Amino acid sequence: MISFIDFLRDLSNPALAFLPKALIVSVMAAGVCAIIGAHVVLRGMAFIGDAVAHAVFPGIAVAFVFQGSLLLGGAVAGLLVALLVAVFSQGRQLKEDSVIGIFFAAAFALGLVIISRVPGYTGSLQSFLFGSITGVPTSDVVMTAGIGLLIVGAVLMLNKELVSVTLDRETSKAAGLPVFWLDIFLYVAVTMAVVISVRTIGNILVLALLITPAATARLLTNKLSHMFVLGPILGGLCAFVGIYLSWAIDLPTGATIVLCVTAVFLLAWVYRAYKAYRGTTNRGVSLEVEEKRGSQGLSRVKTTGSVPFAKDHSPSLVN
């Protein structure tokens, strides 16, 4: 196993230029996914992340065939399918999850058909599905940073409107909010977050990066603003640790990052459960103390015929 010091040395090794690029992209993608994931978690739209990951696949496959930008290809395909889902979901005949399942499964199937036409496609398919740290060009780092800043800025600007739609769609419509376009925006934001994450995390595992850090932050706080801070911090740290462990022990990068964020989620869940248990226990003890004090006061009343002033001025006794 490579030590952490050796890992830091490898990051500065010119012969391993792909390693710091993969680390930067992973940390940035984790931060962006955590912020978008906060709204996904609050809306209960976890399925959308998995579906979008399937939707971007045909665009990535086409870009691979024509030696184009995988980020751009995935973005175009994801945006197109997201727009179709938003349009078809406006009617009352079909629920949103049904439309998502139809279109995104079809998109993934189309991607498989396209990539299967490429000679020796097996290795490329594995890279798409499970991620890889060796093929991150400098252009992807720049594009990831630009897309990430754009998405985060737009989400923060529209945060109030997005929360309003999440809490009550009908009231938001009555208030004049463009609910349809806000839905489109959220689909687009999820799509772009998935696209910038697919390179290192992989098509199959990207859902964990979108949902798990945000869900972990949700366990630790009830405020959305705090989720926006905690989620990226947890996601970025797990991405860093995951890259290190995958490099040190020779493990799949995407899977290692996902296991790291899952471990942190489990720790947060245990902490939340312990905190709730302690709160229940403390309330039970407080009630027992109050009951004892009350019974002692009543016994004095029966003995002396007057109501004594308790040192703690308990309302049950004074009143």
Salt bridges, closest charged atoms under 4 A:
ASP6 OD1 - ARG9 NH1 2.83
ASP50 OD1 - HIS54 ND1 3.76
ASP140 OD2 - ARG199 NH2 2.81
ASP183 OD1 - ARG43 NH1 2.96
ASP183 OD2 - ARG169 NH2 2.77
GLU290 OE2 - ARG293 NH1 3.95
ASP312 OD2 - ARG293 NH1 2.89
